[in-house]
Amino acid sequence: MAIFLTKDSKVIVQGMTGATGMKHTKLMLADGTNIVGGVNPRKAGTSVDFDGTEVPVFGSVAEAMEKTGADVSVLFVPPAFAKAAVVEAIDAEIPLAVVITEGIAVHDSAAFWAYAGSKGNKTRIIGPNCPGLITPGQSNAGIIPGDITKPGRIGLVSKSGTLTYQMMYELRDIGFSSAVGIGGDPVIGTTHIDALAAFEADPETDLIVMIGEIGGDAEERAADFIAKNVTKPVVGYVAGFTAPEGKTMGHAGAIVSGSSGTAAAKKEALEAAGVKVGKTPTETAKLAREILGG
């Protein structure tokens, strides 16, 4: 089973006609994603041919939803215009908006996150600065390579894009029910906890892999949630054990200040909640195998 994204999801791409949008729309179509349209007000009424698949371009998210029944939008919109694009998706009440864009100002992310809340959270936001999500064999909304794993029994939630790919590859013989890259910015939509709750409720997910990284307290909060609400086995990995204090590492949110947000503190909190935490991604994959007997 899938969380958030299924074979029946109808996907539109905001920013489809840009270079990045074109490249990844082609890849998503190759993975079997049901892409029903793109959005670009300046190119409304045209269409784009992706190796024989004609994808229409609409003037707005609302028009695309009305004409196609779309329920997912993937956003490849430059940082300066991303806030307006997400607000448009929220106003149209699309159920899921996957914001791939990197480098969005934190103020803009906070603004559209708060706006979604003020509208009753009818739109689930994943990201920004994330690889998106994939339900192998069904649908792929984002930039996760579709050929590195297969459908299976593991649910994956990760702050890091590249570590998402590595973990999927390491456990490719077992496979994944869904993998969700939530992004590593200081302000994000869907959190570890949201994904953990969805995997806990999914009858076809037997084990959850959670990847965190230094900075903030998201992993500590997730550990508290796991202790109280998650009955399935969880294995974890926290990136950044060797990160120097006060340095931003990779993601905008990955910064250690004082004793808070360190990899060691996060590992300790997760282990206290019964999560087995690996020192490397490979060790984490090994822990997952031992639990599943694979």
BELGINOR-V973740 format. One record per helix or strand of 3 or more residues. SS is the DSSP state (H for helix, E for strand). FROM is the first residue (numbers start at 1). LEN is the number of residues. If there is no record, write none. Layout:
BEGIN
[[SS | FROM | LEN] [SS | FROM | LEN]]
END
This chain:
BEGIN
[[E | 11 | 4] [H | 19 | 12] [E | 35 | 5] [H | 41 | 3] [E | 47 | 4] [E | 53 | 6] [H | 61 | 8] [E | 72 | 4] [H | 79 | 13] [E | 96 | 4] [H | 106 | 13] [E | 124 | 4] [E | 132 | 4] [E | 139 | 4] [E | 151 | 8] [H | 161 | 10] [E | 176 | 6] [H | 192 | 10] [E | 207 | 7] [H | 218 | 12] [E | 233 | 7] [H | 263 | 10] [E | 276 | 3] [H | 281 | 12]]
END
